[in-house]
Amino acid sequence: MKFRSVFDIIGPVMIGPSSSHTAGAARIGRMARKLFGREPKWAKIHLYGSFASTYKGHGTDVAIIGGLLDFDTFDTRMSESIKIATERDIKIEFIEEEAIPDHPNTARIQIGDEKEDLELVGISIGGGKAEITELNGFDLQLSGHHPAILVMHNDRFGAIASVTQILAKYEINIGHMEVSRREQGKEALMVIETDENIDPEIITQLEKEDHIIQVAKVSE
């Protein structure tokens, strides 16, 4: 793994105690919040490996909930996040899982409200960094360190080209892109990280394409 600066190693400005178990966990929760697009009414957090065994002492629980409340890693409200969530009538459940994960700092987060729900798997990879490795059953790699869009679409020829052509029209440079699908010819997911934030008008144009099911934006 490559680090760009000393701050990537020691972690970001944050409410402690641990960059991996606190800052990284908060970023997993906050990415879930961004992808869901609003504050959830309930949250089930499944913790694996090191997260499961030390989450109370290292503040992983308050960090994930703080992320779901859209608190940044340095937000002084982080330590009171569970209390704040309870006051907002958000139902919270933590589940300690015994299964051995691929990465020791793994959380599966399920959140939702009366309209819809979302499920993702996130890992804290050190130095306060986190990645999303699964979203609603689709495998992906999303760091959250760059602006990104997630495009749910019908798996058919020309679908990827139509999206990249629209981004090229607006001079949006793609830094990383991957496509995941459960089954050929069914739904597929594009994950596109870009060098620039994507304006709402571009999202609107993407959503007008007949093969696009949903577009979600993750800002830097």
N, C-alpha and C positions, 0 to 999 in steps of 0.2 A: 504494500500500500504506500503511495506517495503522499508526503505532507508538503504543503506549499509554504508554510511559515511556522515559526516556533509556537504561534497561537493555535495552530492545528494540532500540536502535540499536547500542550498543557491544557487546552480546552478554551472555550469562550468565556466572556464575562458572564457569571452565572451565580445563582443561589446554590450553594453546595449541598452535599459534600463531595460528590463524585462526578467527573465529566462524563463517564460512561453510564453510570446508573442514574444520574440526575439530569444533566444537560442533554445527553443523547435521548433519554426517555422522554423528556419534555418535547424534543423535536419530533419524536414519533407521534406523540399525542397531537401536536400542533399541525403536522401534516395531515393527520386524520381529520382534524377540524377543517382545514382548508379544502380538502377533497369533498367533505360532506357539505360544506358551504354555509353552515350555520351552527348554532349551538344545539347539541343533541339533547333529547329528553331522557335518555338512558344510555348507560355504558357498561359493557362487560369486558373486563380486561383479564385475559389469560396470560399468565407469566410462566416462563420456562427457564430452566437452567439457573444461572446465577441470579437473574431477576427474581425468580421464584423464591430462592433461599435467603436473599438479603434485602428484598424490596422495602420492608418497613424501616430498617435501620439506615438504609442509604437514600431514602426519600424517593424511590422510584414511583411509588404510588401517588404521592402529591405532585410529582413532576409530570406524569402522564395526564393526570386530571387538569393540572395547570395548562398543559398544552391544549387539551380539549376546550379549555376556556379561552384559548387564544393568548395566553400569557407567554411572553418571550422568556428566555433562560435567565435573564437578569431582573425580571419583574419581582418586586418585593412582596407581591401578593402570593407568590408561588407556595410559600409554606402554609398558607391558609386556604389552599385551593379546594381541598375536600370539604371544608366548612362552607366555603362560598358556593360550591356546587350543590351542597345539601340545601342551603338557603334558597337556591334557585330551583329547587324541586327536581334536580337531576338524580335519577336513581343510579347508584353505582354498585358494582359487584366486582370483587377481585377473586380470581380463581388460580390457585397454585397447581400447575400441571407437573406431572411426574415424567412425561415423555422427554426424551433426550433430543434437543433441537440441533440443527446444523450449526447454529451460532449460540454461544452461551448466554448472550444478552438479547433474548427474543421475547416479543410481546405480540399477542394476537388481540386486536381491539375490535370489538363489535359495538357500533353506536347506531342510534336511530331516533325517530320520532313517529308521530302518527302518519306521516306521509311515506317514508322509506327508511331503509337502513343501509349500513355500509360495514364491510368487514375487511380488515387489512392485517398484514403481518409486517412488523418492523423490527429491525435489529440495530443496536447501538454498537458502532464499530470502533469507538475510542476517540478521545480528543473532543468529545461533545458532538461527534458526527453520527448521523443515523441514515439508514436506507430503508425504503419500503420495498419488500421483496414479493409481496402478493397483494392483490386488490380484487375482492369479490371473485376469488378463484382463478384469476389471471396472474401468471408469473410476470414479474417486471423488476426493473432496477431503477429506483427513483431516489435521488440523493436529497432533493430539496434545497440544494445550494445554487441552483440556477432557475430562472423562470421556466415553466414547463406547461404543456397542455396534455391532457389525456383525452384521446378521441376513441369513443366506442363506436364501432361501425360494422356494417355487414361485410363479411369476408368474401370479397369478389374482386375480379380484375379491375384495375384502374382506381381502386379506392385510395391507395397510398399516394399515387401520382396526383390525384385531384387535390389532396391536402397539401402536399409539398408545393404544388403550383400556386396555390393561394398564398402560402407563406412567402414564396419567391416574389410574387407580385408586390407584396408589401416590404420587400427587402429584409425579411426576417431570416437570420442565419441559424441553421440547425447545428447545435453542438453535439447532440447525442440523440439517437432514435432507435427504438426497437418495437417489434410487433409481436403480440402474443395472441393465441387463439386456443379455444378448448377443442374445437372440432372443425374440420374443413367445411367451408361453405356456411358456417353459422356466425355467431358474433365474434369479433376480434377487437383487440385493444392496441392502439398506437400510443406510445409514450415518447414525447418529443421535448427535449430540453433545448432551449434557445439562448442566444446571446443577449436578446432584448426582451423586455416585457411586451406582451402581446395585447394590443388595444382591444377593447370590447367589440369594435366594429369588425375586426377580423374573426373573432369568435362567432359573431352573428352570421357572417358570411359562410363560415365552415358549417354551422348548424343548418344552413339552407340546402346543403348538398343532400340529395335524396338517399344516399347510402349511410349518412351519419345519424347515429342514434342519440348520442350525447357528447358534449364537450365540457370538460372540467379544466379550470385554469388554476395553476399553482404559482403564485408570485414568489419572487426571490425573497 
